[in-house]
Amino acid sequence: MALSVASLTLQILLCFFAASVLLCNGFPTQDHKTPFHRHRRFAKHNYRDALTKSILFFEGQRSGKLPPNQRITWRRNSGLSDGSAMHVDLVGGYYDAGDNVKFGFPMAFTTTMLSWSVIEFGGLMKGELQNAKEAIRWGTDYLLKATAHPDTIYVQVGDANKDHACWERPEDMDTPRSVFKIDRNTPGSDVAAETAAALAAASLVFRRSDPNYSKLLARRAMRVFQFADKYRGPYSNGLKRVVCPFYCSYSGYDDELLWGAAWLHKATKNPTYLNYIQVNGQTLGASEFDNTFGWDNKHVGARILLSKAFLVQKLKSLHDYKGHSDNFICSIIPGAPSSSAQYTPGGLLFKMNDSNMQYVTSTSFLLLTYAKYLTSAHMVVNCGGTTVTPKRLRAIAKKQVDYLLGDNPLKMSYMVGYGPRYPKRIHHRGSSLPSIAAHPAKIQCSAGFNFMNSQSPNPNILVGAIVGGPDKNDRFPDQRSDYEQSEPATYINSPLVGSLAYLAHSFGQL
């Protein structure tokens, strides 16, 4: 029977107003809140839970006097006399991985990436934003101590070789807490410029919530960068015996100078840094096809960061960084003409055997961040005639994060404490040894190896820790002795924080 115009109009209006609860003409309605909510039922993973845990992990890595609101309670105070050998206060900061040494180079990079995660995606983090800021401040408070004296940076606390000869809790450690520094006579442009980047990036994080702290961080960043640029040299030259092979600077220091200048430009808007980038950018840049981004090599990260100044802020003098960033993207895209990236049979980006997951998390973050910049500028990437959209970049990043969280041949989450199956024997002293509460008596240096060599699961769950990950064939033995695959690290987690915030928001979980 034909409907009158009036009755048809009335039906449409009723259908419209009842859209959230009724079916119109047999078609299910879409959630009316935001486009993101349409996909909520299709999210395989609880990204919000993973985000919470990825930040919580940093509390398990804390050195120093722990605060009253410490949530990983099997940890206690440690390293309370750090720095005393040199009559400086170096209490605090983070243990980088499963040992009890404080390495300044990866700690600074961790802080930079936590800050970048908050700068790009902090607005999506809701209740986790404060926890992320506390994780950043734990790093910057220490970096401020390490840079308190002009033209000097304390870059390491602990003798790594002697520390690695023991397997003991940080609360028990009795190995030498030796202090190592760079200065005018023993330069370290790489670690100094990375420290400047960390301080500058963090100054943006605290600009509104703590403006005085933000200004302190920015001022210190400028001073530290000036030192890095004026006294040039890799820190692993003068400190080779203590930082190598652990955190040697293999990529040199040009990448950190460009990276540090990029962050100072972003944080201060001082034309000095834009001029520095314009004058030195070409000489500080590496091969355009360099597609590694991590604690040692910052070239790609600097290019992506500087591309925003062109894409979003329309700084035409930085036009080349869009091209450089596109080259990186094209090297990652599976099937693209210039793709050079390797993937496991299960689909995981694979760079190297040792701690490969750090490249997965850092690359995923760059893909999501560049997608954000491209979207703002209404632009795409052209890979030899193949158009790559921001949507494609987000899909690739999501696939990598989903693999990490359990969508892989072993159906194993590589984040401790997330999902039904995750690594139980991670290469981590504090996690693998009984806690102080369970075993108050000191566990001596060599006695700890009885625990390290056992097949028992770790007694303390280091919630949120992301391990080095599977090999190139998607295999993961879950052996404590296999540090290449089973050791977590702060710089694996820090880029993932931003990615998880984006994904949790996208699927309506935040």
Secondary structure as GFF3:
##gff-version 3
##sequence-region A 1 510
A	DSSP	alpha_helix	5	17	.	.	.	ID=ss1
A	DSSP	three_ten_helix	35	42	.	.	.	ID=ss2
A	DSSP	alpha_helix	47	60	.	.	.	ID=ss3
A	DSSP	three_ten_helix	84	86	.	.	.	ID=ss4
A	DSSP	beta_strand	102	103	.	.	.	ID=ss5
A	DSSP	alpha_helix	104	121	.	.	.	ID=ss6
A	DSSP	three_ten_helix	122	124	.	.	.	ID=ss7
A	DSSP	three_ten_helix	126	128	.	.	.	ID=ss8
A	DSSP	alpha_helix	129	146	.	.	.	ID=ss9
A	DSSP	beta_strand	152	157	.	.	.	ID=ss10
A	DSSP	alpha_helix	160	164	.	.	.	ID=ss11
A	DSSP	beta_strand	179	183	.	.	.	ID=ss12
A	DSSP	alpha_helix	189	205	.	.	.	ID=ss13
A	DSSP	alpha_helix	211	230	.	.	.	ID=ss14
A	DSSP	alpha_helix	235	238	.	.	.	ID=ss15
A	DSSP	alpha_helix	240	243	.	.	.	ID=ss16
A	DSSP	alpha_helix	254	268	.	.	.	ID=ss17
A	DSSP	alpha_helix	271	284	.	.	.	ID=ss18
A	DSSP	alpha_helix	299	311	.	.	.	ID=ss19
A	DSSP	three_ten_helix	316	318	.	.	.	ID=ss20
A	DSSP	alpha_helix	320	332	.	.	.	ID=ss21
A	DSSP	beta_strand	342	343	.	.	.	ID=ss22
A	DSSP	beta_strand	349	350	.	.	.	ID=ss23
A	DSSP	alpha_helix	357	377	.	.	.	ID=ss24
A	DSSP	beta_strand	381	383	.	.	.	ID=ss25
A	DSSP	beta_strand	386	388	.	.	.	ID=ss26
A	DSSP	alpha_helix	390	405	.	.	.	ID=ss27
A	DSSP	alpha_helix	429	432	.	.	.	ID=ss28
A	DSSP	alpha_helix	449	452	.	.	.	ID=ss29
A	DSSP	alpha_helix	483	486	.	.	.	ID=ss30
A	DSSP	alpha_helix	490	506	.	.	.	ID=ss31
###
